[in-house]
Amino acid sequence: MSEPAVVCKAIEKSFGTDQTRLRVLRGVDLQANYGEMTFLLGPSGSGKTTLLSIIAGILKADGGSIRVLGRELVRIRDLEAAHFRLTNLGFVFQQFNLIPALTAAENAAVPLLAAGWKRRSAVAKARAILADLNMADRSDALPNKLSGGEQQRVAFARALIQDPKLIICDEPTSALDGATGHHIMELLRKIVLKPDRAVLVVTHDYRILEFADRVAEISDGVIQKIESRKGVH
Amino acid sequence: MDSVAIDEVGFRRFFPGQAYSTGHRLDIGDKTVMIGAVVRVSPPFVNLPVVYARYSEAIKMVGREPRQLSFILCESKPGITPEELCNRISGATGLKAETAVQFGWDTIWYYIRNTGIPINFGITITIALLVGALVSGQTFSLFILENLKYFGALKAIGVTTIRIILMIFLQAIIVLCIGYALGISMTAAFFEFTKDNLELRGFRLLPEIMLLTGALVTIVVLIATMISVRRVAVVEPAIVFRG
């Protein structure tokens, strides 16, 4: 782990062609270190979701270089990118995106099932992680029987189940009330963050800034400011 | 008084509510005949009473007509094949002679060429298939649309598109099996409950029909799935980051 978990250099990304061409990212430099929670902050349309998608290997950058967990992602093929995401990254989505027909444990087990694990072992591991997140008694509940905070914890369990070195959280508190959001961020900091794991949080919720080790503010496709808050916690 | 045999449907039509019995009188044309037997026979396509009589008596009942005979049923002597007998009859009389199988197909083709029955049945089946395809296609399409964000999330997590498509096809096949099992079971139950109903005699659920229905339903479901699944193939995983 000699290099940071995420290193973006001069990332460029545009959408559309000719007259409709829109430069969404204009030479973005960013890095996320292991053992830190890096927040990417910015208003709607600032390019943070596009940057997140590029870091996750979902979108390809038009220019610049991006290394995630030591792997260059600019020219990675789609299948390789999918495998890289499955085995190395954990995702927490804004709307949780839990599959309605699966129980909490089954939802948390999805990445393992996709990786070829047997159902029984995958669900057993998911139950263990849910127990770490104080969700042992809710393992068999369907998502529609869970509160917003509980659903987010199931999403954390799904993100953690492959023990990834990078967790990417997209607006993890925007669907939650203030108190639940605060509690979820505490959980993220206590249980998800580890010395050998980096957490990248995209948000525009200023109430949770206190949990950040590093805050990068993006606007109009450019990182405007990077602030270290290490030692605040 | 001449006597005839009458089929069950005919007896029940002329003597409703009575138990099968002989000795009843029946006026056919200008003749009064006595029922000498009530017979259970292979069902004709139409549900009209069938009376069996000797040829000489039948002539008296219906009167002389230009073409008195539709066909003569005969049996070959031992050692002579039906085909050989047909050749001999045709050679000797100049009339058409056919084996039982050929006669059966000739009858089927007669109905196909000369009546609207196959077209009506065909239209009914075609409409059922089209409606089935549209309904199942629409339902599947809605299912895909409603779950697009979950498919996007799975793609974002790292599940490959081909794997998601296989999952959807598996779901389609499970739905197909459940639907076919329910449908064919209800059909079989209908035939079981109506097997003693004389008005529905001849209606049977043949294994060939079950196989054909299964094949058609499979085609409908697979086409509906293939059309719907295109959305999943093109959905960008980045949609999950768009709130």
Chai-1 contact restraints between the chains, C-beta under 6 A:
chainA,res_idxA,chainB,res_idxB,connection_type,confidence,min_distance_angstrom,max_distance_angstrom,comment,restraint_id
A,T49,B,F241,contact,1.0,0.0,6.0,A-B,restraint_1
A,L52,B,F241,contact,1.0,0.0,6.0,A-B,restraint_2
A,S53,B,A238,contact,1.0,0.0,6.0,A-B,restraint_3
A,S53,B,F241,contact,1.0,0.0,6.0,A-B,restraint_4
A,I58,B,A156,contact,1.0,0.0,6.0,A-B,restraint_5
A,I58,B,P237,contact,1.0,0.0,6.0,A-B,restraint_6
A,I58,B,A238,contact,1.0,0.0,6.0,A-B,restraint_7
A,L59,B,A238,contact,1.0,0.0,6.0,A-B,restraint_8
A,A82,B,G158,contact,1.0,0.0,6.0,A-B,restraint_9
A,A82,B,T160,contact,1.0,0.0,6.0,A-B,restraint_10
A,R85,B,G158,contact,1.0,0.0,6.0,A-B,restraint_11
A,L86,B,G158,contact,1.0,0.0,6.0,A-B,restraint_12
A,F91,B,A156,contact,1.0,0.0,6.0,A-B,restraint_13
A,F91,B,I157,contact,1.0,0.0,6.0,A-B,restraint_14
A,F93,B,V240,contact,1.0,0.0,6.0,A-B,restraint_15
A,Q94,B,G243,contact,1.0,0.0,6.0,A-B,restraint_16
A,N97,B,A153,contact,1.0,0.0,6.0,A-B,restraint_17
A,N97,B,V240,contact,1.0,0.0,6.0,A-B,restraint_18
A,I99,B,Y150,contact,1.0,0.0,6.0,A-B,restraint_19
A,P111,B,I157,contact,1.0,0.0,6.0,A-B,restraint_20
A,A114,B,V159,contact,1.0,0.0,6.0,A-B,restraint_21
A,D170,B,F241,contact,1.0,0.0,6.0,A-B,restraint_22
